[in-house]
Amino acid sequence: MIRDKMRHLSVTTFIHVLFSLAIVILIATFLLFLSWDKDRQKLEEYKRFQFISISFLSSLQTSPKKDALKKLYRELRVLPLEGEEKNRVMELIAQGGKTIFTGGSSIGQVRVFRIDNNHYIYVQRMGYNLMLKDNREKNYNFEFAVAIGIFLIGLLLLLYLAVLKKLSPLKKLHQEIQRFAQGDMQTRISYVYNDEIGKIAKSFDDAIVRIRELSQSKNLFMRNMMHELKTPITKGRIVVEMLEDESTKKVLVRAFERMNELISELAELERVTTHNFEPNFEYVMLSEIIQESKELLMVQQANVQIDIEDQALATDKKLMALVIKNLMDNGLKYSIDSAVRLQIHQGIIEVVSKGERLEHPLSYYTEPFSQAEKRSAGFGLGLYIVESILQKLGYKLVYKHDKGYNIFSLLPENRKEQRS
């Protein structure tokens, strides 16, 4: 599960998570080090003061000489306090000095006080009392550790910002690719650096230029082809009308009609599948759409059964009429009884015709120029056009076979598919 979530993370989010974890780990390690260093310093202080206690209470004579005391002061790195300075320290200790060490024996006692980050050692022994100031050099390990920790965290933050800055062109690249995907064929992708992102940007830009050239060539070919075919078809129809053989005339007329249908389907296909095409949505009655579909279909009324209650739809009237016309035409061509029924079931428009179940999934028939085996009544563009239009109108084409009937349903995308 974690692996699947990681696969769906964006690169930027992954970097955020990675550097956040790195900073948290670094801070946790730094705090652990400070805690360990604090405990180490306490232990060192305890050993030092214990050694001082032993030195003054055990090693010295009852009345030590000054030279011996001075030597001990140097070795222990302490400074003796006398007179007013000693009295002032005694007053401070009485007012709020904190005792951090106490040691003693039968011959005396040693106490260590902390006042304003200074340590004072009070030695009480038979024969003399001493007030000493700890004169050891200050340990800068803590400050040094804090400086290193801040430096490492700052360095990590700088690396984090540098990586984000390096990846920032990906956002612009994504926006430009999205504009191209939405139909802006004039989009160009530019990136000035010759790194991996620059190479990707250049490859996309080359692909966009190539796709634009192919699209222009395709549009030019389609228009020229449809224009060139219209003239011979029109002339052929005129010539056919002069024939006296009705059977031959009927066959030729139907052939020219199918050629006209192909040209119309190709023209509609080119118009609908362009990226910048937008449907003209309006509120229109379903009965008006069906009436226009029947006019486009040009079949006998007895072959089409309408079982629909009239209602208003927010859609493109011409496109929805073309969808229903193609579905009814498809049903008439491939039904057993050459009849089709248009109905509404649970608020969903359905085109029903009697026939065998489709041999392939619906996706096979919505590909351009695809037909079932041994069927040559069409060009295989009907369902492809239907699918392309429905995507623009916010519908989905759903197929099911129930009790010997093929049912094609127009399901709005915000509704779940109902399975039989």
Secondary structure, 3 states (H helix, E strand, C coil): CHHHHHHHCCHHHHHHHHHHHHHHHHHHHHHHHHHHHHHHHHHHHHHHHHHHHHHHHHHCCCCCCHHHHHHHHHHHCEEEECHHHHHHHHHHHHHHCEEEEEEEECCEEEEEEEECCEEEEEEEECCEEEEEEECCCCCCHHHHHHHHHHHHHHHHHHHHHHHHHHHHHHHHHHHHHHHHHCCCCCCCCCCCCCCHHHHHHHHHHHHHHHHHHHHHHHHHHHHHHHHHHHHHHHHHHHHHHCCCCHHHHHHHHHHHHHHHHHHHHHHHHHHHCCCCCCCCCEEEEHHHHHHHHHHHHCCCHHHEEEECCCCEEEECHHHHHHHHHHHHHHHHHHCCCCCEEEEEECCEEEEEEECCCCCCCHHHHCCCCCCCCCCCCCCCCHHHHHHHHHHHHCEEEEEEEECCEEEEEEEECCCCCCCC
